[in-house]
Amino acid sequence: MRLLVTGGAGYIGGVVVDKLIAAGHRVTVLDDLSTGHPDAVPADAAFLRGTLRHDAKAALGDDTDAVLHFAAKSLVGESVQFPQMYWSANLGGTLALLDAMREAGTRKIVFSSTAAVYGEPGQIPVTETGATLPASPYGASKLAVDTTLAEYARLHGFGAVSLRYFNVAGAFRAGSGGWLGERHDPETHLIPNVLALGGEALSVRINGTDYPTPDGTTVRDYIHVSDLADAHLLALGACEPGRHRVYNLGNGAGFSVREVIDVCRAVTGREIIAEEGPRRAGDPAVLVASSDLIQAELGWRATHDLRAMVADAWQFTLARAQR
């Protein structure tokens, strides 16, 4: 298949592109490099630096079979501060992409959605039928894209799959031999923040220790980036004309902040100082996904445990420190 991957120079997109190339697909990456990195794009993939609004048509050409869509703004706090930027980039950019796809005759798309569409869920684990009450413009803009995809499937015969995932972690050894991992600026995720100093005295802040959980800290669902990428490849085969499918992706159990820190200590052999602080406003105690639907329909399940996620992320951190 000939595939277009938008945002394919980013953390998740880069891993997906590498796996697509290994599976024998021809891949074009469209990325504006606002958060992506050109060295994350495999040499065997074509690369076009540009935006969805101005360059989607050129990137699609006239023989693209499907699109995997990762390009988006994705910082919750920033979306609250600059909501118009998120609506313009996430919804407006996607509409430009979908119109270019209609013109090119490309009708299959796998979309990188998010668990943020659920807001603070009333039921755990979260299922695809749970209420969608996003608590930020980021989550709201992603939900709007999900709704748009359902309409494009109904009105224009698109085959679309939205993958709603929770916390992505770990790193992936690419076909080139190098590691692909998280390089966000600023970094907002727990595991890379704990590992970021790579060999120095490490410290991390725990936001709240009085939650109604086994150890008092929040519990979150983590998924290895390699497992996540596998789900995207499976979703390509589930793009059925006229239908929009939605799947949650997670490990189904969840790990507390203290558990994550303990595993980081064990993997690195370093002292990690945990500084306890008050709760952050809006942080629910537990966020865990049910992935039963995608397991039943596509045969996908998470295969990497928390230790594997941390161990791979640590290898990536060490490799970067040696450059």
C-alpha positions as CSV (number, residue, x, y, z in Angstrom):
1,M,0.0,0.0,0.0
2,R,1.0,3.6,-0.5
3,L,0.4,5.5,2.7
4,L,0.5,9.1,3.9
5,V,1.5,9.6,7.5
6,T,0.8,13.1,8.8
7,G,2.9,14.0,11.9
8,G,5.2,11.1,11.0
9,A,8.3,12.8,12.4
10,G,6.9,12.8,15.9
11,Y,7.3,10.3,18.7
12,I,4.4,8.0,17.9
13,G,4.2,8.7,14.2
14,G,7.9,8.0,13.8
15,V,7.5,4.5,15.3
16,V,4.5,3.8,13.1
17,V,6.3,4.9,10.0
18,D,9.3,2.6,10.8
19,K,6.9,-0.4,11.3
20,L,5.0,0.4,8.1
21,I,8.3,0.5,6.1
22,A,9.3,-2.9,7.7
23,A,5.9,-4.3,6.6
24,G,6.6,-3.4,3.0
25,H,4.4,-0.3,2.6
26,R,5.5,2.8,0.7
27,V,5.2,5.8,3.0
28,T,5.2,9.5,2.6
29,V,5.6,11.6,5.7
30,L,4.0,15.1,6.0
31,D,5.2,17.1,9.0
32,D,5.8,20.8,9.7
33,L,8.5,19.9,12.2
34,S,7.0,22.2,14.8
35,T,7.4,19.3,17.3
36,G,8.7,16.5,15.1
37,H,12.3,15.6,14.3
38,P,13.6,14.9,10.8
39,D,15.9,12.1,12.0
40,A,12.8,10.2,13.2
41,V,11.8,9.6,9.6
42,P,13.4,6.5,8.0
43,A,15.5,6.9,5.0
44,D,13.1,4.7,3.0
45,A,10.2,7.1,3.6
46,A,9.5,10.1,1.4
47,F,9.4,13.3,3.4
48,L,7.6,16.5,2.8
49,R,7.9,19.4,5.2
50,G,4.6,21.3,5.2
51,T,1.2,21.8,6.7
52,L,-2.2,20.1,6.3
53,R,-3.8,23.2,5.0
54,H,-1.3,23.9,2.3
55,D,0.4,20.6,1.4
56,A,-2.0,17.7,2.0
57,K,-2.9,17.6,-1.7
58,A,0.7,17.4,-2.8
59,A,1.5,14.8,-0.2
60,L,-1.4,12.6,-1.2
61,G,-0.7,12.6,-4.9
62,D,-3.0,10.5,-7.0
63,D,-2.2,7.0,-5.7
64,T,-2.4,7.1,-1.9
65,D,-4.4,4.2,-0.5
66,A,-4.8,5.4,3.1
67,V,-3.8,8.0,5.6
68,L,-2.6,7.7,9.2
69,H,-3.2,11.0,10.9
70,F,-1.1,12.1,13.8
71,A,-0.5,15.8,13.1
72,A,-2.0,17.8,15.9
73,K,-1.4,20.2,18.8
74,S,-1.4,18.1,22.0
75,L,-0.7,20.0,25.2
76,V,-3.7,20.2,27.5
77,G,-2.5,23.3,29.4
78,E,-1.6,25.1,26.2
79,S,-5.0,24.4,24.8
80,V,-6.7,26.0,27.7
81,Q,-4.5,29.1,27.3
82,F,-4.8,29.2,23.5
83,P,-8.0,27.4,22.5
84,Q,-8.3,29.0,19.1
85,M,-5.0,27.6,18.1
86,Y,-6.1,24.1,19.0
87,W,-9.4,24.4,17.1
88,S,-7.6,25.8,14.1
89,A,-4.8,23.2,14.0
90,N,-6.7,20.1,15.1
91,L,-10.1,20.5,13.6
92,G,-9.3,23.0,10.8
93,G,-6.2,21.1,9.8
94,T,-8.1,17.8,9.7
95,L,-10.9,19.3,7.6
96,A,-8.3,20.4,5.1
97,L,-6.8,17.0,5.0
98,L,-10.2,15.3,4.5
99,D,-11.1,17.6,1.7
100,A,-7.8,16.8,0.0
101,M,-8.5,13.1,0.5
102,R,-11.9,13.4,-1.2
103,E,-10.3,15.2,-4.1
104,A,-7.6,12.6,-4.4
105,G,-10.0,9.6,-4.1
106,T,-8.4,8.4,-0.8
107,R,-11.1,7.2,1.5
108,K,-9.3,5.3,4.3
109,I,-8.0,7.0,7.4
110,V,-6.7,6.0,10.9
111,F,-6.9,8.8,13.3
112,S,-4.8,9.4,16.4
113,S,-7.5,10.3,18.9
114,T,-7.2,10.5,22.7
115,A,-8.7,9.4,26.0
116,A,-9.0,13.1,26.8
117,V,-12.3,13.0,25.0
118,Y,-13.8,11.3,28.1
119,G,-12.8,14.0,30.5
120,E,-13.2,12.7,34.1
121,P,-15.1,9.4,33.4
122,G,-17.7,8.2,35.8
123,Q,-16.9,4.5,35.2
124,I,-13.6,2.6,35.3
125,P,-12.4,1.0,33.2
126,V,-13.5,3.4,30.4
127,T,-15.3,1.9,27.5
128,E,-15.9,3.3,24.0
129,T,-19.6,3.8,25.0
130,G,-18.7,6.0,28.0
131,A,-19.8,9.6,28.1
132,T,-17.6,12.0,26.1
133,L,-17.1,15.1,28.3
134,P,-13.7,16.6,27.4
135,A,-12.3,18.9,30.0
136,S,-10.0,20.9,27.7
137,P,-10.0,22.4,24.2
138,Y,-7.5,19.7,23.3
139,G,-9.9,16.9,24.1
140,A,-12.8,18.8,22.6
141,S,-11.0,19.4,19.3
142,K,-10.1,15.7,19.1
143,L,-13.7,14.7,19.8
144,A,-14.8,17.1,17.1
145,V,-12.5,15.2,14.6
146,D,-14.0,11.9,15.7
147,T,-17.5,13.3,15.0
148,T,-16.3,14.7,11.6
149,L,-14.9,11.3,10.6
150,A,-18.3,9.7,11.4
151,E,-20.0,12.2,9.1
152,Y,-17.4,11.7,6.3
153,A,-18.0,7.9,6.6
154,R,-21.8,8.5,6.4
155,L,-21.8,11.1,3.7
156,H,-18.8,10.3,1.6
157,G,-18.1,6.6,2.1
158,F,-14.9,7.0,4.1
159,G,-13.6,4.1,6.1
160,A,-12.3,5.6,9.3
161,V,-10.8,4.3,12.6
162,S,-10.2,6.5,15.7
163,L,-7.8,5.1,18.2
164,R,-8.2,6.6,21.7
165,Y,-5.2,6.0,23.8
166,F,-4.1,6.9,27.3
167,N,-0.5,7.4,28.4
168,V,2.1,6.3,25.8
169,A,5.5,5.3,27.1
170,G,8.7,3.5,26.2
171,A,11.0,3.7,23.2
172,F,11.5,1.6,20.0
173,R,14.6,0.4,18.3
174,A,14.2,1.3,14.7
175,G,15.2,-0.7,11.7
176,S,18.3,1.6,11.4
177,G,19.4,0.4,14.9
178,G,18.8,3.7,16.6
179,W,16.2,4.4,19.3
180,L,13.0,6.4,18.8
181,G,11.6,7.9,22.0
182,E,10.0,10.9,23.5
183,R,11.6,14.3,22.7
184,H,8.9,16.8,23.7
185,D,9.6,20.4,24.6
186,P,8.3,20.9,27.1
187,E,8.1,17.3,28.4
188,T,4.9,16.8,30.3
189,H,4.9,13.0,30.7
190,L,6.0,11.3,33.9
191,I,8.4,8.6,32.8
192,P,10.7,10.7,30.5
193,N,10.6,13.4,33.2
194,V,11.8,11.0,35.8
195,L,14.6,9.7,33.5
196,A,15.5,13.0,31.8
197,L,18.7,13.7,33.7
198,G,20.2,10.3,32.7
199,G,22.6,9.5,35.4
200,E,22.5,12.5,37.6
201,A,20.6,12.6,40.9
202,L,17.0,12.3,39.8
203,S,14.0,13.8,41.4
204,V,10.3,13.9,40.6
205,R,7.3,15.7,42.1
206,I,4.2,13.7,43.2
207,N,1.1,15.8,42.8
208,G,-1.2,14.5,45.5
209,T,-0.8,11.5,47.9
210,D,-4.2,11.4,49.4
211,Y,-6.3,9.9,46.5
212,P,-8.6,6.9,47.2
213,T,-6.1,4.5,45.6
214,P,-4.0,1.7,47.2
215,D,-1.0,4.0,47.7
216,G,-2.7,7.4,47.7
217,T,-1.3,8.5,44.3
218,T,-3.1,8.7,41.0
219,V,-3.4,5.6,38.8
220,R,-2.9,5.9,35.0
221,D,-3.1,3.5,32.1
222,Y,0.2,3.2,30.2
223,I,0.8,1.6,26.8
224,H,4.1,0.9,25.1
225,V,4.7,2.9,21.9
226,S,5.4,-0.3,20.0
227,D,2.1,-1.9,21.0
228,L,0.4,1.3,20.0
229,A,2.0,1.3,16.6
230,D,0.9,-2.3,16.1
231,A,-2.7,-1.2,16.7
232,H,-2.4,1.4,14.0
233,L,-1.2,-1.2,11.5
234,L,-4.1,-3.5,12.4
235,A,-6.6,-0.5,12.1
236,L,-5.6,-0.1,8.5
237,G,-7.3,-3.3,7.7
238,A,-10.4,-2.3,9.6
239,C,-11.1,0.8,7.5
240,E,-14.4,-0.3,6.1
241,P,-16.2,2.0,3.6
242,G,-19.0,3.9,5.1
243,R,-18.1,3.1,8.7
244,H,-16.3,4.9,11.5
245,R,-14.9,2.6,14.2
246,V,-13.7,3.8,17.6
247,Y,-11.3,1.8,19.8
248,N,-9.7,2.4,23.2
249,L,-6.1,1.3,23.7
250,G,-4.5,0.6,27.1
251,N,-3.2,-2.1,29.3
252,G,-6.4,-2.5,31.3
253,A,-4.8,-2.3,34.7
254,G,-3.1,1.0,35.4
255,F,-0.1,2.0,37.5
256,S,0.2,4.5,40.3
257,V,2.7,7.3,40.3
258,R,4.6,5.6,43.1
259,E,4.7,2.3,41.2
260,V,6.1,4.1,38.2
261,I,8.8,5.7,40.3
262,D,9.7,2.4,41.9
263,V,10.1,0.7,38.5
264,C,12.3,3.7,37.4
265,R,14.5,3.1,40.4
266,A,14.8,-0.6,39.7
267,V,15.6,-0.1,36.0
268,T,18.1,2.7,36.4
269,G,19.7,1.7,39.7
270,R,19.6,5.4,40.6
271,E,18.3,7.2,43.6
272,I,15.1,9.0,42.6
273,I,13.9,11.5,45.1
274,A,10.1,11.8,45.3
275,E,8.9,15.2,46.5
276,E,5.3,15.2,47.7
277,G,3.1,18.0,46.8
278,P,-0.6,18.9,46.8
279,R,-3.1,17.7,44.2
280,R,-3.4,19.4,40.9
281,A,-6.9,20.7,40.1
282,G,-8.8,18.4,37.8
283,D,-6.7,15.3,38.2
284,P,-9.0,12.3,38.6
285,A,-7.8,9.5,40.9
286,V,-8.0,6.7,38.3
287,L,-7.9,6.6,34.5
288,V,-7.8,3.1,33.0
289,A,-9.1,2.0,29.6
290,S,-11.0,-1.1,28.6
291,S,-9.4,-2.5,25.4
292,D,-11.9,-5.4,25.2
293,L,-13.4,-4.2,21.9
294,I,-10.3,-3.9,19.9
295,Q,-9.1,-7.3,21.3
296,A,-12.4,-8.9,20.2
297,E,-12.6,-7.3,16.8
298,L,-8.9,-6.9,15.7
299,G,-7.1,-9.3,18.0
300,W,-4.9,-6.5,19.5
301,R,-3.7,-6.6,23.1
302,A,-0.9,-4.8,25.0
303,T,2.2,-7.1,25.3
304,H,4.7,-4.9,27.1
305,D,4.6,-4.4,30.9
306,L,5.6,-1.3,32.8
307,R,9.2,-2.5,33.3
308,A,9.7,-2.9,29.6
309,M,8.3,0.6,28.9
310,V,10.7,2.1,31.5
311,A,13.7,0.0,30.4
312,D,13.3,1.0,26.7
313,A,12.8,4.6,27.6
314,W,16.0,4.4,29.7
315,Q,18.0,3.0,26.8
316,F,16.7,5.9,24.7
317,T,17.7,8.4,27.4
318,L,21.2,6.9,27.7
319,A,21.7,6.8,23.9
320,R,20.8,10.5,23.7
321,A,23.2,11.4,26.5
322,Q,26.1,9.7,24.6
323,R,25.6,11.8,21.5
